[in-house]
């Protein structure tokens, strides 16, 4: 049975789900009716960070132009440029057994492509969610629905998966940034 989380909640992933070694992080959203003349293109990304909450190099940033980290532990399944249809709009797969020892946290984010040029923000996005599915059993372990508490933000840290001893935990973050992808990259120690 899937557990539904609220903003700020933390939950154990691997300790209470002992068979969970490979997870699918499914992200989805809808866009409000908006007549700005541009389609929305939301992009999921993962930042693999060390104990200082920083990426050690550019290859620790997983997104539509870098679909997999060198260890093969994190894989982005590809860019969905329209968000059409039901279910997950984009997915990131994580193999917890392959995550390098120096990676302490995996931050999952969503940004709006060309948000400032298109005058778009997360105030125009609804029904955003993240869910964690056990890839081996296809069973949803948890779900976090973000709610509608954004206005000018163009990037959101959706959640973090982090090490706790030998186990992995999930933190429902839901924190917005106004500077888009550039702000997120700088936050995680990457130069833009």
C-alpha positions as CSV (number, residue, x, y, z in Angstrom):
1,X,0.0,0.0,0.0
2,X,1.4,3.4,-1.0
3,X,2.0,6.0,1.7
4,X,0.9,9.6,1.0
5,X,3.3,12.3,2.3
6,X,3.0,16.0,3.1
7,X,5.6,18.7,2.7
8,X,8.5,18.3,5.1
9,X,7.8,14.7,5.9
10,X,10.6,12.2,6.0
11,X,10.2,8.4,5.6
12,X,12.4,5.4,5.4
13,X,12.6,3.8,2.0
14,X,14.9,0.8,2.1
15,X,14.6,-0.3,5.8
16,X,10.8,-0.7,5.7
17,X,10.9,-2.0,2.1
18,X,13.8,-4.6,2.4
19,X,13.5,-5.6,-1.3
20,X,13.7,-2.1,-2.6
21,X,17.0,-1.8,-4.4
22,X,15.9,-0.3,-7.7
23,X,13.4,2.6,-7.6
24,X,11.5,4.5,-10.3
25,X,11.0,8.1,-9.3
26,X,7.9,9.1,-11.3
27,X,7.1,12.8,-11.7
28,X,3.9,14.3,-13.1
29,X,2.1,17.6,-13.5
30,X,-0.6,19.5,-15.4
31,X,-0.5,23.0,-16.6
32,X,-3.3,25.4,-16.0
33,X,-5.1,26.8,-19.0
34,X,-2.7,29.6,-20.1
35,X,-2.9,31.6,-23.2
36,X,0.6,33.0,-23.4
37,X,1.2,31.5,-26.8
38,X,3.8,29.0,-25.6
39,X,3.6,25.4,-24.6
40,X,5.0,24.4,-21.2
41,X,8.1,22.2,-21.2
42,X,8.9,21.0,-17.7
43,X,12.1,19.1,-17.1
44,X,13.0,16.7,-14.3
45,X,16.6,16.5,-13.1
46,X,18.7,14.8,-10.4
47,X,21.6,16.3,-8.5
48,X,23.9,13.7,-6.9
49,X,25.6,15.6,-4.0
50,X,28.3,14.9,-1.4
51,X,28.2,15.5,2.3
52,X,28.5,19.2,1.6
53,X,25.3,19.2,-0.6
54,X,27.4,19.9,-3.7
55,X,28.0,18.0,-6.9
56,X,31.6,17.1,-7.3
57,X,31.5,17.5,-11.1
58,X,29.1,18.2,-14.0
59,X,28.5,14.4,-14.5
60,X,26.6,14.4,-11.1
61,X,23.9,16.5,-12.7
62,X,21.4,14.1,-14.5
63,X,19.0,15.7,-17.0
64,X,17.8,15.5,-20.6
65,X,21.3,16.2,-22.0
66,X,23.1,13.9,-19.5
67,X,20.8,10.9,-19.0
68,X,23.0,8.7,-16.8
69,X,25.8,9.2,-14.2
70,X,29.1,7.4,-14.7
71,X,28.3,4.7,-12.1
72,X,25.0,3.8,-13.8
73,X,23.2,4.3,-10.5
74,X,20.9,7.1,-11.8
75,X,19.2,7.1,-15.2
76,X,16.8,9.7,-16.6
77,X,14.5,8.0,-19.1
78,X,14.1,11.0,-21.4
79,X,12.5,14.4,-21.9
80,X,8.8,14.7,-22.3
81,X,8.3,18.1,-23.9
82,X,4.5,18.3,-23.7
83,X,3.4,16.7,-20.4
84,X,0.4,15.2,-22.2
85,X,-1.4,12.2,-20.9
86,X,-2.0,10.7,-17.5
87,X,0.5,9.2,-15.1
88,X,4.2,10.0,-14.9
89,X,5.4,12.8,-17.3
90,X,9.1,12.0,-16.7
91,X,11.0,9.3,-14.7
92,X,14.3,8.9,-13.1
93,X,15.5,5.4,-12.1
94,X,17.8,4.8,-9.2
95,X,19.8,1.7,-8.3
96,X,20.7,2.2,-4.7
97,X,23.3,-0.6,-4.8
98,X,25.3,1.3,-7.4
99,X,25.2,4.8,-5.9
100,X,28.9,5.7,-5.2
101,X,29.9,6.0,-1.6
102,X,30.7,9.7,-1.9
103,X,27.1,10.5,-2.9
104,X,25.1,11.3,0.2
105,X,21.9,12.7,-1.3
106,X,20.0,12.7,-4.6
107,X,17.9,15.8,-5.1
108,X,15.1,15.5,-7.5
109,X,14.0,18.7,-9.2
110,X,11.7,20.1,-11.9
111,X,12.3,23.2,-13.9
112,X,10.3,25.1,-16.5
113,X,12.3,25.3,-19.8
114,X,12.7,28.9,-21.0
115,X,10.4,30.1,-18.2
116,X,11.4,33.8,-18.2
117,X,11.3,34.1,-22.0
118,X,7.8,32.5,-22.0
119,X,6.6,34.3,-18.8
120,X,5.8,30.9,-17.1
121,X,6.1,29.9,-13.5
122,X,4.9,27.1,-11.1
123,X,1.9,29.2,-10.2
124,X,0.6,28.0,-13.6
125,X,1.3,24.3,-12.8
126,X,-1.1,22.1,-11.0
127,X,-1.4,18.5,-9.8
128,X,2.4,18.1,-9.5
129,X,3.5,14.9,-7.8
130,X,6.4,12.6,-7.2
131,X,6.0,8.9,-6.5
132,X,8.5,6.1,-5.7
133,X,7.9,2.8,-7.3
134,X,9.8,-0.5,-6.7
135,X,11.1,-1.2,-10.2
136,X,11.2,-5.0,-9.5
137,X,7.6,-5.4,-8.3
138,X,6.0,-2.3,-10.0
139,X,4.4,-1.5,-6.6
140,X,4.1,2.2,-5.6
141,X,5.8,2.7,-2.2
142,X,5.0,6.4,-1.6
143,X,3.5,9.5,-3.2
144,X,3.9,13.2,-2.5
145,X,1.5,15.6,-4.0
146,X,3.0,19.1,-4.0
147,X,-0.1,21.3,-3.7
148,X,-0.6,24.7,-5.3
149,X,1.5,26.9,-3.1
150,X,3.8,28.3,-5.8
151,X,3.6,31.7,-7.6
152,X,6.8,33.1,-9.2
153,X,9.0,30.1,-8.9
154,X,10.5,28.6,-12.1
155,X,12.3,25.6,-10.4
156,X,11.3,23.3,-7.5
157,X,13.3,20.9,-5.4
158,X,10.6,18.2,-5.3
159,X,12.3,15.7,-2.9
160,X,15.6,14.3,-1.7
161,X,16.6,10.7,-1.3
162,X,19.4,10.5,1.2
163,X,21.6,8.0,3.1
164,X,21.0,7.2,6.7
165,X,23.6,4.7,7.7
166,X,23.2,1.8,5.2
167,X,19.6,2.7,4.4
168,X,18.0,5.3,2.1
169,X,15.3,7.8,3.2
170,X,12.9,10.1,1.4
171,X,12.4,13.8,2.3
172,X,9.3,15.6,0.8
173,X,10.9,19.1,0.1
174,X,8.6,21.1,-2.2
175,X,10.9,24.2,-2.1
176,X,10.8,26.7,-5.0
177,X,13.5,28.8,-6.7
178,X,12.9,31.9,-8.8
179,X,16.1,31.7,-10.9
180,X,15.2,28.5,-12.8
181,X,17.8,25.9,-13.7
182,X,20.7,28.3,-13.2
183,X,19.8,28.9,-9.6
184,X,19.5,25.2,-8.9
185,X,22.9,24.5,-10.5
186,X,24.5,27.2,-8.4
187,X,22.8,25.9,-5.3
188,X,24.4,22.5,-5.9
189,X,27.9,23.9,-6.6
190,X,27.8,23.8,-10.4
191,X,28.8,26.8,-12.5
192,X,26.4,27.8,-15.3
